[in-house]
């Protein structure tokens, strides 16, 4: 049982939003991006972590991937974590997991969540920031660097290396 004082303490703590996404590539190294119908720009398959239900970032990325593009893929390692300040909203902690290289069969089986998504496409690294704006584009480039260099998870602040 929680005391009223402790509940009031918890209610008064700062809030942080949390999101998680999967970075999928094809055999040519192009990144799978999706086009939401509720905002401008493109995104990775992913979304808000349902932390109130006990969902972890990894579970959230997998659930969102299944919901958004119809693929239930066991995700690989954490590639990047980004602390993103925002205007008019609490800070966001964004996790990016390695979704791996999708086969032609998997790409053909993609089924979009029509309530939220208009389309999907594969984007070469050189065009990432044309589709993924701001900190998201920087985050994906950092995650691609982690994969290419075989380094550890990228710790980012507003899409840029924290150290």
N, C-alpha and C positions, 0 to 999 in steps of 0.2 A: 504494500500500500504506500502511496506517495503522500507526504504531508503537504498541506496547503502552502506552506512557505517554500518548499522545494518546487512545487508546481509553478508558483509565481516566479521563482528564480529562473526556471527553464523557459517560461513564457517570455521573460525579459531578455534572453540571450540574443545576440545578433543572428540574423538569418543569412544563409548562403544557399544559392540554387546549385543543383548538380545535374549534369548531363553526361551521357556516354554515347559513343559512336563506334562503328566498325569501319576500318579502312580496308576495302576490297580492291584488288587489282586483277587485271586480265594478264594473259601470257606475255603481252607486250609492255607491261608495267603501267598501263593507264589506270587511273583511279575511277571507281564507280561513284558517281554523284547523283543526287536526286533533286528534283525541282518541286519545292513545296507550293501549295496553292494559297497559303495563308500569309506569305511574306515574300519580299523580293529576294533574289539570289538563289543559290543552290546550297546543298548541304550534303553531308555524309549520311548514310542510313544510321539513325540513332534518335535520341531524344532525352526527355526528362527521366531521371531515375526516380522510381516510386519508393523513396526511402521511408515514407510513412508506413509502408507495408513490410519493411525489412529487406527490400530489394537492394542488392549490392550493385556497384557500377557495372561489373562484368555481366551480371544477370540482366540489368537494364539494357545494355547494348545488344545482348542476344535477343531479348524480347522485342525490342524496337525493330531490330533487323527482320525478325520474323513477321511482325505486324506490317512493316512498311514495304518490304520487297518480297516477302513470302519465302525467304531462305532461312532455314534453321541450321546455323553453322556454329560449331564449337569454336570459340574465338581463341586466338593465340595470345601472346604476351601483351602487356601494357606498353604502348609505344610512347605516349605523351600524356602529361597531365598539365593543364593550363589554368592559372588563376586569372580570371578576366573581370576587370572592373567594368561597370556599366552605368549609364545615365538612366535614372528613373526605375532602377531595379537593383536588388541586392547583387553582390558579386556572384560570379558563376565559377564553379570548378568543373572543368570539362576533361573527360577521360577519352582517349583514343586507343582502341585495341586492334591488334592485327587480325583482320578477317581472312587473310591469305589470298592466294591466287585462285580465282574462280575458273572452272572449266567452261568450255563452250556449252555443255549441257546445263550447267548451273545458270549461266547467263541467259540461255533460252527459257529457263523455267521461272525467271523473275516475274512476279505478279505484284503490281503496285497497289498500295492502299489508296483507293480512289477518293476517299474522304479527305486525304491530306496531300496527295502527290499528283503532279501532272505528268511527269516523265522522268526518265533516267538516261544517263549516257556515260561513256567512258572518256576520260579527259587525260591527255598527256601532262606530264609534270610541268612543262613550259606554259601551259594554259591554266593551271590550277587557280591562280589569283584572279583570272577573268571570271571564273565561276564561283569560287569560294572567297567572299570578300572579307577584308579586315583580318581580325585575329584568327578566324577559322582557316583562311588560306595559309597563314603563317604556321598555324598548328599542324596542318596536313603536311606542309613542306618539311617541318621538323620531324614529323613521324616518318616520312619517306627517307630522310637522312639517317634516322636510327636504323631503319631496315637496310639501307645501302652500306652503312659503315659498320653494322653489327655492334653498335654501342648500346649502352643501357638506356633506360627510359629518359626521355627529354622532360626536364622540369622547366615549365614556361610561366611567364607572367605577361599577360596580354599578347601572347603569341611569340614572345621573344625569350631566349634563354635567360633563366633566372640568375644564373651565375656566370 
